[in-house]
Amino acid sequence: MTPSPSSTDWTAPFDDDLGDDLALALRLADAADRVSMECFDAPDLEIKTKADATHVTEADLATERAIRDLLTAERPGDGILGEEYGTSGDTRRQWIIDPIDGTANYLKGIPMWATLIALVIDGVPRVGVVSQPAISRRWWGATGTGAWTRTPDGRTRAIRTSEVATVAEASVSFQSIGQWDAVGRTDDLLRLSRAVWRDRGYGDAWPYMLLAEGRLEFVAEFDVREYDIAAHVPIIIEAGGRFTDIDGEERLDARSSLATNGILHDAFLEMLRT
């Protein structure tokens, strides 16, 4: 079951205790890191092309299997949606996983890729973990618990979005020109780039985490699936930001995303409104 759009406010309080689920999500990330790092930058990495012309490596498949095996053992009643093995189960609780977000970087030996793990309850992303083991970084959050990161030296600290309050002072990541061009919004991207202080295409999961840490004010992309973005939502919201699709709706299935520091969300929506 793919999570359907929810009428529940993503920022609404949640009464259930998510502590055990967050702890499990972090252990899932530990298991994923062990598998993905075994194959990273290996000269004999097996790479195939999927029907949609994107790449998949043996590490993508093995990492998702490791996550699924642990979920099956510890949360047998929960559903799972994964990029490589699809959907299993039909329940109000669904784990959404992208074993290696940034496969194109992974297969080139570029360390900017991540494992994304989310728990969605009644269509609302409640737990999120983003693990980027090749640079020894991890970020996580759950409704009501705040947003956190672990740095390469092993320290854990709370993170918060920036207090930048004007578009002219904002630093933004647009992911790629090709994404915007493919949906006929190149002019919008140019207008955005001319209005802000700085624009860069950092790509994949990393810019969302930079935003959660207060280093960017805007990240947006197109042609995204639920597994590309679900894990980011609780982290960014708990850090004080906002997360919607490009039209301002709180949904995972719209094939677009817009994350901001919260203060500038409406201003960016207005700028990009078509």
C-alpha positions in Angstrom: 0.0 0.0 0.0 1.4 3.4 -1.0 0.7 6.0 1.6 -2.2 8.2 0.5 -2.4 11.9 1.0 -3.4 12.6 4.6 -5.8 15.2 5.9 -3.8 15.3 9.1 -1.6 18.3 9.6 2.0 17.0 9.5 2.9 19.3 12.4 0.0 18.2 14.6 0.8 16.7 18.0 1.0 12.9 18.1 0.1 11.0 21.3 1.8 7.7 20.7 5.4 7.1 22.0 7.7 6.9 19.0 10.8 6.1 21.1 11.0 2.4 20.2 10.4 3.1 16.5 13.1 5.7 16.4 15.5 3.4 18.1 14.7 0.7 15.6 15.1 3.1 12.7 18.6 3.9 14.0 19.5 0.2 14.2 18.1 -0.3 10.7 20.5 2.5 9.6 23.4 0.7 11.4 22.6 -2.5 9.5 22.3 -0.6 6.2 25.6 1.2 6.7 27.5 -2.1 7.3 26.2 -3.5 4.0 26.5 -0.4 1.8 30.0 0.4 2.9 31.2 -3.1 2.1 30.7 -2.5 -1.6 31.4 1.2 -1.8 34.0 2.1 -4.4 34.6 -1.5 -5.1 36.2 -2.1 -8.6 34.0 -5.1 -9.2 30.7 -3.6 -8.2 27.8 -5.1 -10.1 25.7 -2.5 -11.8 22.4 -3.0 -13.8 20.0 -0.8 -15.6 16.4 -0.8 -14.6 13.4 -0.5 -16.9 13.2 3.2 -16.1 16.8 3.6 -17.3 18.1 4.3 -13.8 20.9 2.3 -12.3 20.8 -0.3 -9.5 23.8 -1.9 -7.9 24.2 -5.1 -5.9 24.6 -2.8 -2.9 21.1 -1.2 -3.4 19.6 -4.6 -3.4 21.6 -6.1 -0.5 21.1 -3.0 1.7 17.3 -3.0 1.2 17.2 -6.8 2.0 19.1 -6.1 5.2 16.6 -3.5 6.3 13.6 -5.6 5.3 15.0 -8.7 7.2 15.3 -6.7 10.4 11.8 -5.1 10.0 10.3 -8.5 9.3 11.8 -9.8 12.5 10.9 -6.9 14.7 7.8 -5.3 13.1 6.1 -8.2 11.3 2.8 -6.4 11.3 4.0 -3.2 9.6 4.0 -2.5 5.9 7.1 -1.7 3.9 7.6 0.4 0.8 11.1 0.2 -0.7 12.6 1.4 -3.9 14.0 -1.9 -5.0 11.5 -4.5 -3.8 8.2 -2.6 -3.8 5.4 -2.8 -1.4 4.5 -5.4 1.2 1.7 -5.3 3.8 -1.4 -3.2 4.0 -1.5 -1.3 7.3 -1.6 2.2 8.8 2.0 1.9 9.7 4.4 1.7 6.8 8.2 1.9 6.7 9.5 3.7 3.6 13.1 3.0 2.6 15.5 4.1 0.0 18.5 1.8 0.5 20.9 4.1 -1.5 19.6 7.5 -2.4 22.2 8.7 -4.9 23.0 5.5 -6.7 24.7 7.5 -9.5 27.1 8.9 -7.0 27.6 5.6 -5.3 28.6 3.7 -8.4 31.1 6.5 -9.3 32.7 6.3 -5.9 31.4 9.8 -4.9 30.6 9.8 -1.2 27.4 11.9 -1.4 24.8 9.2 -1.1 22.6 8.1 1.8 20.2 5.5 3.2 16.7 6.9 3.9 14.4 5.3 6.5 11.0 6.6 7.4 8.0 5.4 9.4 4.7 6.8 8.1 1.6 6.4 10.2 -1.8 7.1 8.7 -0.1 8.9 5.8 2.0 11.2 8.0 5.8 10.8 8.2 6.6 10.5 11.9 10.1 9.1 12.1 13.0 9.8 9.8 16.6 8.7 9.6 19.2 9.8 7.0 22.5 8.0 7.2 25.5 9.1 5.0 28.2 6.6 6.1 30.8 7.5 3.5 31.2 10.9 5.2 30.4 9.6 8.7 27.2 11.6 9.1 23.7 10.8 10.3 20.6 12.8 11.0 17.3 11.8 12.6 14.0 13.0 14.1 10.6 11.9 15.2 7.5 13.9 16.0 7.9 15.6 19.3 11.6 14.6 19.8 13.4 17.3 18.0 16.0 16.9 15.2 19.5 15.6 15.7 22.7 14.8 14.0 25.9 12.8 14.7 29.1 14.3 13.4 32.2 12.5 12.2 33.8 12.8 15.6 30.9 10.9 17.2 29.2 13.8 18.9 25.4 14.2 18.9 23.8 17.6 18.8 20.4 19.1 18.2 19.9 20.9 14.9 17.7 23.9 13.9 16.7 25.6 10.7 18.0 29.1 10.1 16.3 32.4 11.0 16.9 34.0 7.6 13.8 36.1 6.9 14.3 37.5 3.4 14.5 35.8 0.1 17.4 38.0 -0.9 19.5 36.6 1.9 18.6 33.0 1.3 20.9 30.2 0.1 19.1 27.6 -2.0 19.6 24.2 -3.5 17.6 23.4 -6.7 19.0 19.8 -7.1 19.5 19.9 -10.9 18.6 22.1 -13.9 17.4 19.0 -15.8 14.7 18.3 -13.2 13.3 21.8 -13.6 13.6 21.8 -17.4 11.8 18.4 -17.7 8.7 19.9 -16.1 8.8 23.1 -18.0 9.9 25.3 -15.1 13.3 26.5 -16.1 12.1 30.1 -16.1 10.9 29.6 -12.5 14.4 28.4 -11.6 16.1 31.3 -13.2 13.7 33.7 -11.5 14.5 32.0 -8.2 18.3 32.2 -8.8 18.1 35.9 -9.5 16.1 36.6 -6.3 18.3 34.8 -3.7 21.8 35.3 -2.3 23.2 32.0 -3.5 22.1 29.0 -5.5 23.8 25.6 -5.8 22.7 22.1 -7.0 24.1 20.0 -4.1 21.9 17.0 -5.0 20.1 14.1 -3.4 19.6 13.9 0.4 22.5 16.1 1.6 20.9 19.6 0.9 17.8 18.7 2.9 20.0 18.0 5.9 22.0 21.2 5.3 18.6 22.9 5.5 17.7 21.2 8.7 21.1 22.3 10.1 20.4 26.0 9.2 22.9 26.1 6.4 20.3 26.5 3.5 16.8 28.1 3.4 15.3 26.2 0.4 15.5 22.8 -1.3 13.1 21.8 -4.1 13.0 19.0 -6.7 10.8 17.2 -9.1 10.2 13.6 -10.2 10.6 12.4 -6.6 8.9 9.3 -5.1 7.8 8.7 -1.6 11.0 6.9 -0.7 13.1 9.9 -1.9 11.6 12.3 0.6 9.6 10.6 3.4 12.6 10.4 5.7 13.4 14.1 5.4 10.0 15.3 6.5 10.2 14.6 10.3 13.7 15.8 10.5 13.0 19.1 8.8 9.7 19.7 10.7 11.3 18.9 14.0 14.2 21.2 13.2 11.7 24.1 12.7 11.2 24.0 8.9 8.4 23.3 6.6 8.0 20.5 4.0 5.3 20.4 1.2 5.1 19.7 -2.4 5.8 22.5 -4.9 2.2 23.7 -4.6 2.2 23.8 -0.8 0.3 20.6 -0.1 1.4 18.2 2.6 1.7 14.9 0.6 4.3 12.4 -0.4 2.8 11.3 -3.7 2.9 14.6 -5.7 6.2 13.9 -7.4 7.7 17.2 -6.2 9.1 18.6 -2.9 9.7 22.0 -1.3 11.5 22.3 2.0 12.4 25.6 3.6 13.4 27.1 6.9 9.7 27.7 7.6 10.0 31.5 7.8 10.3 31.8 4.0 8.0 29.0 2.9 5.1 31.1 1.8 7.3 33.6 0.1 8.9 30.9 -2.0 5.6 29.3 -2.8 4.3 32.6 -4.1 7.5 33.1 -6.2 7.1 29.7 -7.7 3.3 29.7 -8.1 2.2 29.0 -11.7 
